[in-house]
């Protein structure tokens, strides 16, 4: 009798992986982001391609079940995103939603996924709220956040000699918080803030603000704004000859895609922080070229981050032996993240991927010898410095 | 109204029965479909559709029946969604009180905007409403309580009257449907009241209405505030359906979208804005997964509508031979 029980137990144990728990016999990942609006280049359909690449690189199946990636355009509207996300979970058997550009969308989808017991991995949105006060047990923030950008551009640039700052700040909450966080790192590194000027959102004419910045004599002009405002400010600064006059521009939220849009002529000399650069080492260049063949653009940190997020998610499913959200989340937090995007990355209890970020400077047109070769990596900022300590993030899941 | 020489109702009785009876049959069919909708359509989607339909119907109250093109209705829709979301989340009020606060807040905003805007007409009226709604948008972007571009998130739906649990999707659906029907009933009653008749006469000939002794400014303001309050009802409801209030609902694009919905469906018809809202919301939802940019398609639909159906889909149907035969009369 005992023997029988033993055998049964052994058979059951041996059979366990074969009966691995994958809901609906498919692992489905949804890439939800802006594909027609202002962030279409920042993330967009290229992020979907990045996710497909990750699935192919993983082998196309996990626990012998097929992996499927679907995508939708949330048009930067939280209600559309929320509607699609619910529909995906309820009727399309989606197991996880990723990318989620725009903070209002990311927060909304994260909250409803938490209710539905599903995993989200945000790569496109910047807000630290995702892993702060509004953190959730099955939600992760992968590519970057405002804190890392402020540390990278604010703190590290001072070390590079840019020790006096003047801010051009977008006149709303996002701009203030970027300015405030960055100023804190500038002063903590021994730098000074000469002043700041606030400009309205989507401002077409920066001339008077740039003249003030020029007159301040600060070494660095920090652009605490985003998107079109940053692009306009950089273009007009080039027309004013600000960088030729010895001042340096530092963008707080700017990626390779936007640099490509502006062109090196206007963007040269600009400092910025990204967590990925395709031409940083051999592995990243290999990934970059493969990505380029499929999409016609080189990946920025959102694209590479999405690739890494999908890959890590699949690895976690394999390690957990199931696609059940809390088991997968536990594995995601446990396993180190080692891929083309992150080397030796760890995931905090608040869901934050902690990995190195890089302070970059945009090359002059003459320095760039191959297409899309836009950055000099000035400095590597270790993840532990770049990101908030999970215990101090304000996330209720972390015992402080 | 058209000054037809023969009464259409009398003519119709011989062919298809009178229009009144047909309308009742139509209403019963629509009501039946709405009651059954959550069983064969996605409930959250239908709820969203109902919110936008109510919003468009409220907008049509002003554009269709008073002739004022407001380019600032997002203020009331989005403003109310912020008020409701904030009071429900931060003050812990029950959902019906939260929605009421949203409606009152939207009406107050409507009073302020209306007092300034109704002094002018046509393009000037539209520009004033646009300017004021942009002011409100920037206020929402900057002020702390709206949480800027993060929006107010994770708003609990709570219990209706402390009894019915609205986090249950079916309960929420019938609550939304009830509010929608009440809203539409109010609009119907309003439009067909003596007050509504005076509004139509202001639309047709303001000078003559003044000469008849009506204080037209008061009527215009009344219609504006009413429209704002009902738009607020839709906005407050929407914030509960989704559990958040974000900047999307106060942008000028939202004001444009509601104009698009109303024009597409048919100005000055009861059912037109509802149909228009249905089409736009469905397009946004269905095209989200297509490779083609959504905004281009909605733009093309709008162009086609303006070029081919000047009265909107429902308006065109009413004006068509079949529509006339069935006893519908096109507006104007």
Interface residues (C-beta under 8 A of the other chain):
Chain A: X35 X36 X37 X45 X70 X71 X72 X73 X74 X75 X76 X77 X78 X79 X80 X82 X83 X84 X86 X87 X90 X91 X102 X103 X104 X107 X108 X111 X112 X127 X129 X134 X171 X172 X173 X174 X200 X201
Chain B: X42 X44 X45 X48 X138 X141 X142 X144 X147 X148 X149 X150 X151 X153 X154 X238 X242 X243 X244 X246 X247 X248 X249 X284 X285 X287 X288 X289 X290 X291 X293 X294 X295 X296
